[in-house]
Amino acid sequence: MPEPEPASAAAPRGRRRRLSWIWLVPAVAVLGGLLLVLHAWLSAGPTATIAFRTAESLEAGKTQVRFKEVVVGVVERVALNADRSGVLATIRLNEDAADLLRDGTAFWVVRPRLTLNGVSGLGTLLSGAYIGVDPAGPRKDGAHAAARSAFTGLETPPQVAQDRSGKRYGLRANDLGSLEIGSPVYYRRVAVGEVIGYKLDSGGSGVTVEVFVDAPYDAYVNAGTRFWNAGGIDFTVDSRGLKVRSQSLLSVAIGGMAFETFDARERPPAPPGTAFALFPNEEAARAQPDGEPLRIRMRFDQSVRGLAVGAPIDAFGATLGQVDAIGLEFDNAAGLFYAVVSATVYPERLGRQTLGDVREYTGPDLSRPSGRLLTALVERGLRAQLRIGNLLTGQLYVALAVFPDAPPATFKMEEIPFLPTVPNNLDQLQQQISRIMTRLDKVPFDTIGVELGGLLRATSSLVRRLDTQLAPAAQALLRDAGRSLAAVGNMLQPDGTLVGDADVAARELGRAARSLRDLSNYLQTRPEAVLRGRAPDPALPRQ
């Protein structure tokens, strides 16, 4: 008996199965997601890699990239580089910030920093560190820099933003002095720029300092401008007293420099990147150009204690140069060491007119002098002498002067000639004192002491005799002299005999004087009376 078919099987075959409307919801969601992904992919900006030394304060998905405090991207990934010497941070910028990825753009991590200029990045204490951007500016020809996707991050923020108006200059100096990055640059005591970097020269012979002068003050920098180190406090003591100069308190603390144009001629502003010399102080900056140097050497057979490198070379009251080096050499003939002082002098400091005369007398030019001038000056007594420049510190300097009584010396012109020297007055005084002490050593002080002791004993015996014998006799003599003076006083009284006798004697002397005068008159009228005698008196006439 056949089994009955199920009821479902009895349904008509022409009826179809329909999809439920509920399936439209996930379909729409998937389509919307695809659209969002497509939009995100189409609107996503470019990516770039930045190399840093360390990943400190960097976190993927959280660390932002900001330009002028506007978020323009985010860090997507932080990983070690191939040689593990640093890290590579992959950033993704917004589409509207894609133009920042060009050659010359600088990136750095903004975090709290304490510098000489103050504290920066304090806002990151709450918001967290972020990557700062300094975009490259347009090139000199006006075109934009080439696009780039790999950069090397800076460890410190750039001192000057690339969009800051102004000019950069390079200053050549022997040493850095008190300058630091951020030290101010002054013009007439107004801060117009700052130091943005420094580096040693390739040969290590000096330092190149990079400064930035803001606009519009960069128009005051031209070919005649001179820069000098104005850090610290400048003390000057001259005939007008003590002078203290400083640009500002900030320059005293962190150093600084200043510039000024001493040439009155009008010049166009110096272009960016112009190289200048950095003078040690304002006095050196105001000095005349040194010109061609002339190197000399001097031998001193005395102590050079107190003479330092940089000490001035003075000639007739003018500073012509400075000491470059001080060394010792051995004289085999004398078996003694002596000091050799190397120095550089600048004849142009004597003046342009004097320089012409010097060149005419020395040779074709100062770089190849013939030595005629120096030979003539040495023959006339030109010598180098060490002199005391400061009695308190004992500092010495070298003076070039003419000594007519100096012993003759020979001069030979060579690449670095030797200039004859004479000892200074202090050494001469020491030699005189030494000779005096030598003579004093020859004096027999022991014998003189014995004889002096005998003389003192004899003097003591004489004093005792005077006290015991001569003193009583002297007292008796004084008493007798007193009595004699009293008697003489009595005789000199108005009523005394001596006065009367003196009066009679005076009258007799008067009569005798009259008789002598009469005799003299008679002899003048009758000189023959000396031979014949007195003539008889004439007879009286009768009445």
RAVENLIN-V165693 format. One record per residue. N is the residue number from 1. RES is the residue in one letter. OMEGA is omega as a letter, one per 20 degrees, with the letter a starting at -180 (* if undefined). NEAR is the number of other C-alpha atoms within 8 Angstrom. D_LAST is the distance of its C-alpha to the last C-alpha in whole Angstrom. Layout:
# RAVENLIN-V165693
N/RES/OMEGA/NEAR/D_LAST, N/RES/OMEGA/NEAR/D_LAST
This chain:
# RAVENLIN-V165693
1/M/a/2/258, 2/P/r/3/255, 3/E/r/4/252, 4/P/a/4/250, 5/E/r/6/247, 6/P/a/6/244, 7/A/a/6/243, 8/S/r/5/240, 9/A/a/6/242, 10/A/a/7/244, 11/A/r/6/241, 12/P/a/5/241, 13/R/a/4/239, 14/G/a/4/238, 15/R/a/5/235, 16/R/r/4/231, 17/R/a/4/229, 18/R/r/4/225, 19/L/a/5/222, 20/S/a/5/220, 21/W/a/5/217, 22/I/a/5/215, 23/W/r/8/214, 24/L/a/7/212, 25/V/r/7/209, 26/P/r/7/209, 27/A/r/8/209, 28/V/r/8/207, 29/A/r/8/204, 30/V/r/8/205, 31/L/r/8/204, 32/G/r/8/201, 33/G/r/8/200, 34/L/r/8/200, 35/L/r/8/198, 36/L/r/8/195, 37/V/r/8/195, 38/L/r/8/195, 39/H/r/8/193, 40/A/a/8/191, 41/W/a/7/191, 42/L/a/6/190, 43/S/a/8/187, 44/A/r/9/186, 45/G/a/11/183, 46/P/r/9/182, 47/T/r/9/181, 48/A/r/11/178, 49/T/r/11/177, 50/I/r/13/174, 51/A/r/12/173, 52/F/r/13/170, 53/R/a/8/169, 54/T/r/6/171, 55/A/r/9/173, 56/E/r/4/171, 57/S/r/10/172, 58/L/a/10/174, 59/E/a/10/178, 60/A/r/9/181, 61/G/a/8/182, 62/K/a/7/179, 63/T/a/14/176, 64/Q/r/12/175, 65/V/a/15/173, 66/R/r/13/171, 67/F/a/10/168, 68/K/r/4/166, 69/E/r/5/168, 70/V/a/6/171, 71/V/a/9/174, 72/V/a/11/175, 73/G/a/11/177, 74/V/r/13/178, 75/V/a/17/179, 76/E/a/10/182, 77/R/r/10/182, 78/V/a/13/180, 79/A/r/7/180, 80/L/r/9/179, 81/N/a/9/178, 82/A/a/5/180, 83/D/r/5/178, 84/R/r/7/177, 85/S/r/8/173, 86/G/a/11/173, 87/V/r/14/175, 88/L/r/12/177, 89/A/r/13/177, 90/T/a/12/179, 91/I/r/14/178, 92/R/a/12/180, 93/L/r/14/179, 94/N/a/12/180, 95/E/a/9/181, 96/D/r/6/178, 97/A/a/9/176, 98/A/a/10/177, 99/D/r/7/174, 100/L/a/8/172, 101/L/r/11/174, 102/R/a/13/172, 103/D/a/9/170, 104/G/r/8/166, 105/T/a/11/167, 106/A/r/12/166, 107/F/r/13/168, 108/W/r/12/166, 109/V/r/14/167, 110/V/r/11/165, 111/R/r/13/165, 112/P/a/11/162, 113/R/r/8/159, 114/L/a/7/155, 115/T/r/7/152, 116/L/a/6/149, 117/N/r/5/149, 118/G/a/6/151, 119/V/r/9/155, 120/S/r/9/158, 121/G/r/10/162, 122/L/r/9/162, 123/G/a/8/164, 124/T/r/12/167, 125/L/a/10/167, 126/L/a/5/169, 127/S/a/6/171, 128/G/a/10/171, 129/A/r/13/170, 130/Y/a/14/170, 131/I/r/12/170, 132/G/a/11/167, 133/V/r/11/167, 134/D/a/10/165, 135/P/r/11/166, 136/A/r/12/165, 137/G/r/9/164, 138/P/r/9/165, 139/R/a/8/164, 140/K/r/5/161, 141/D/r/5/164, 142/G/r/6/165, 143/A/r/7/168, 144/H/r/7/169, 145/A/a/11/169, 146/A/r/6/173, 147/A/a/8/175, 148/R/a/8/175, 149/S/r/9/177, 150/A/a/8/175, 151/F/r/11/172, 152/T/a/9/169, 153/G/r/11/168, 154/L/r/11/164, 155/E/r/8/163, 156/T/r/6/160, 157/P/r/8/160, 158/P/a/6/158, 159/Q/a/7/155, 160/V/r/7/155, 161/A/a/7/158, 162/Q/r/8/160, 163/D/r/5/160, 164/R/a/7/156, 165/S/a/6/154, 166/G/a/10/151, 167/K/r/12/150, 168/R/r/11/150, 169/Y/r/13/148, 170/G/a/12/147, 171/L/a/13/144, 172/R/a/12/143, 173/A/r/12/141, 174/N/r/7/140, 175/D/a/6/141, 176/L/a/8/143, 177/G/a/5/140, 178/S/a/9/140, 179/L/r/13/143, 180/E/r/9/146, 181/I/a/10/149, 182/G/r/10/148, 183/S/a/13/144, 184/P/r/13/143, 185/V/a/15/142, 186/Y/r/14/139, 187/Y/a/10/137, 188/R/r/7/134, 189/R/r/8/135, 190/V/r/6/138, 191/A/a/9/141, 192/V/a/11/143, 193/G/a/11/146, 194/E/r/13/146, 195/V/a/15/147, 196/I/r/11/151, 197/G/r/9/151, 198/Y/r/9/150, 199/K/r/7/151, 200/L/r/9/150, 201/D/a/9/150, 202/S/r/5/152, 203/G/a/5/150, 204/G/a/7/148, 205/S/a/8/145, 206/G/a/11/144, 207/V/r/14/146, 208/T/a/12/147, 209/V/r/13/147, 210/E/a/12/149, 211/V/r/14/147, 212/F/r/13/149, 213/V/a/14/147, 214/D/r/12/148, 215/A/j/9/148, 216/P/a/6/146, 217/Y/r/9/144, 218/D/r/11/145, 219/A/r/9/144, 220/Y/r/7/140, 221/V/r/12/141, 222/N/a/11/141, 223/A/r/8/140, 224/G/a/9/136, 225/T/r/11/137, 226/R/r/13/136, 227/F/r/14/137, 228/W/r/13/135, 229/N/a/14/136, 230/A/r/13/135, 231/G/r/15/136, 232/G/a/10/134, 233/I/a/8/131, 234/D/r/7/128, 235/F/r/8/124, 236/T/r/7/121, 237/V/r/8/118, 238/D/a/6/115, 239/S/r/4/112, 240/R/r/5/113, 241/G/a/6/114, 242/L/r/8/118, 243/K/r/7/121, 244/V/a/8/124, 245/R/r/7/127, 246/S/a/12/131, 247/Q/r/10/134, 248/S/r/7/135, 249/L/r/7/137, 250/L/r/8/140, 251/S/r/16/138, 252/V/a/13/137, 253/A/a/8/140, 254/I/r/12/142, 255/G/a/15/140, 256/G/r/16/140, 257/M/a/15/138, 258/A/r/13/137, 259/F/r/12/136, 260/E/r/10/134, 261/T/a/11/134, 262/F/r/8/130, 263/D/a/6/131, 264/A/a/5/130, 265/R/r/4/133, 266/E/a/4/136, 267/R/r/7/139, 268/P/r/6/143, 269/P/r/10/144, 270/A/r/9/145, 271/P/r/6/149, 272/P/r/7/151, 273/G/r/8/150, 274/T/a/9/147, 275/A/r/8/145, 276/F/r/10/142, 277/A/r/9/139, 278/L/a/11/138, 279/F/a/12/135, 280/P/a/8/134, 281/N/a/9/131, 282/E/r/10/129, 283/E/r/6/126, 284/A/r/8/129, 285/A/a/11/131, 286/R/a/7/128, 287/A/r/6/126, 288/Q/r/5/127, 289/P/a/6/130, 290/D/a/9/129, 291/G/a/7/131, 292/E/r/9/132, 293/P/r/11/131, 294/L/a/10/130, 295/R/r/10/130, 296/I/r/12/128, 297/R/a/12/128, 298/M/r/12/125, 299/R/r/12/125, 300/F/r/13/123, 301/D/a/8/123, 302/Q/a/8/122, 303/S/r/6/123, 304/V/r/7/124, 305/R/a/5/125, 306/G/r/7/124, 307/L/a/9/125, 308/A/r/9/128, 309/V/a/9/131, 310/G/r/7/129, 311/A/a/11/126, 312/P/r/11/123, 313/I/a/15/122, 314/D/r/13/119, 315/A/r/10/117, 316/F/r/7/113, 317/G/r/5/114, 318/A/r/7/117, 319/T/a/9/121, 320/L/a/13/123, 321/G/a/11/126, 322/Q/r/12/127, 323/V/a/15/128, 324/D/a/10/132, 325/A/r/8/133, 326/I/a/11/131, 327/G/r/7/133, 328/L/r/8/132, 329/E/a/8/133, 330/F/r/8/133, 331/D/a/9/131, 332/N/a/6/133, 333/A/a/4/130, 334/A/a/5/127, 335/G/a/7/130, 336/L/r/7/129, 337/F/r/9/130, 338/Y/a/12/128, 339/A/r/14/128, 340/V/a/12/129, 341/V/r/13/128, 342/S/a/12/130, 343/A/r/13/129, 344/T/r/12/129, 345/V/a/12/126, 346/Y/a/12/127, 347/P/a/14/124, 348/E/r/12/125, 349/R/r/10/123, 350/L/a/9/120, 351/G/a/8/121, 352/R/a/7/123, 353/Q/r/6/120, 354/T/r/9/119, 355/L/r/11/123, 356/G/r/8/123, 357/D/a/8/120, 358/V/a/10/122, 359/R/r/11/125, 360/E/a/8/124, 361/Y/a/8/122, 362/T/a/14/125, 363/G/a/12/128, 364/P/r/9/131, 365/D/a/8/131, 366/L/r/11/130, 367/S/r/7/134, 368/R/a/7/133, 369/P/r/9/129, 370/S/r/9/128, 371/G/a/10/125, 372/R/a/9/123, 373/L/a/10/121, 374/L/r/9/121, 375/T/r/10/120, 376/A/r/8/117, 377/L/r/10/116, 378/V/r/13/117, 379/E/r/10/115, 380/R/r/9/112, 381/G/r/13/112, 382/L/a/12/115, 383/R/r/13/116, 384/A/a/13/118, 385/Q/r/12/117, 386/L/r/10/118, 387/R/a/9/116, 388/I/r/9/116, 389/G/a/8/117, 390/N/a/8/117, 391/L/a/7/116, 392/L/a/4/118, 393/T/a/5/121, 394/G/r/9/120, 395/Q/a/11/122, 396/L/r/14/121, 397/Y/a/13/121, 398/V/r/12/120, 399/A/r/12/117, 400/L/a/12/117, 401/A/r/11/113, 402/V/r/9/111, 403/F/a/9/110, 404/P/a/6/107, 405/D/a/5/107, 406/A/r/7/111, 407/P/a/4/112, 408/P/r/6/114, 409/A/r/7/118, 410/T/r/7/121, 411/F/r/11/123, 412/K/r/8/126, 413/M/r/8/128, 414/E/a/5/132, 415/E/r/4/134, 416/I/a/8/132, 417/P/r/11/129, 418/F/r/10/127, 419/L/a/11/123, 420/P/a/13/120, 421/T/r/10/119, 422/V/r/9/116, 423/P/a/11/115, 424/N/a/9/114, 425/N/r/6/111, 426/L/r/6/112, 427/D/r/9/114, 428/Q/r/9/111, 429/L/r/8/109, 430/Q/r/8/112, 431/Q/r/8/112, 432/Q/r/8/108, 433/I/r/8/109, 434/S/r/8/112, 435/R/r/8/110, 436/I/r/8/107, 437/M/r/8/110, 438/T/r/8/111, 439/R/r/8/107, 440/L/r/7/107, 441/D/a/6/111, 442/K/r/6/109, 443/V/a/6/106, 444/P/a/6/107, 445/F/r/6/107, 446/D/r/6/109, 447/T/r/7/106, 448/I/r/8/103, 449/G/r/8/105, 450/V/a/8/105, 451/E/r/8/102, 452/L/r/8/101, 453/G/r/8/103, 454/G/r/8/101, 455/L/r/8/97, 456/L/r/8/98, 457/R/r/8/99, 458/A/r/8/96, 459/T/r/8/94, 460/S/r/8/96, 461/S/r/8/95, 462/L/r/8/92, 463/V/r/8/92, 464/R/r/8/94, 465/R/r/9/91, 466/L/a/9/88, 467/D/a/8/90, 468/T/a/8/90, 469/Q/a/8/87, 470/L/a/9/85, 471/A/r/9/85, 472/P/r/8/84, 473/A/r/8/81, 474/A/r/8/80, 475/Q/r/8/80, 476/A/r/8/78, 477/L/r/8/76, 478/L/r/8/75, 479/R/r/8/75, 480/D/r/8/72, 481/A/r/8/70, 482/G/r/8/71, 483/R/r/8/69, 484/S/r/8/66, 485/L/r/8/66, 486/A/r/8/66, 487/A/r/8/63, 488/V/r/8/61, 489/G/r/8/61, 490/N/a/8/60, 491/M/a/10/57, 492/L/r/9/56, 493/Q/a/8/56, 494/P/a/5/53, 495/D/a/6/53, 496/G/a/10/53, 497/T/a/7/51, 498/L/a/8/52, 499/V/r/12/50, 500/G/r/9/47, 501/D/r/8/46, 502/A/r/8/47, 503/D/r/8/44, 504/V/a/8/42, 505/A/a/8/43, 506/A/r/8/42, 507/R/r/8/38, 508/E/r/8/38, 509/L/r/8/39, 510/G/r/8/37, 511/R/r/8/34, 512/A/r/8/35, 513/A/r/8/36, 514/R/r/8/33, 515/S/r/8/31, 516/L/r/8/34, 517/R/r/8/33, 518/D/r/8/30, 519/L/a/8/31, 520/S/r/8/33, 521/N/r/8/31, 522/Y/a/9/29, 523/L/r/11/32, 524/Q/a/7/33, 525/T/a/6/29, 526/R/a/7/29, 527/P/a/8/33, 528/E/r/8/32, 529/A/r/10/31, 530/V/a/8/34, 531/L/a/5/35, 532/R/a/7/32, 533/G/a/7/30, 534/R/r/6/27, 535/A/r/6/24, 536/P/r/4/21, 537/D/r/4/18, 538/P/a/4/15, 539/A/a/4/12, 540/L/r/4/9, 541/P/r/4/7, 542/R/r/3/4, 543/Q/*/2/0
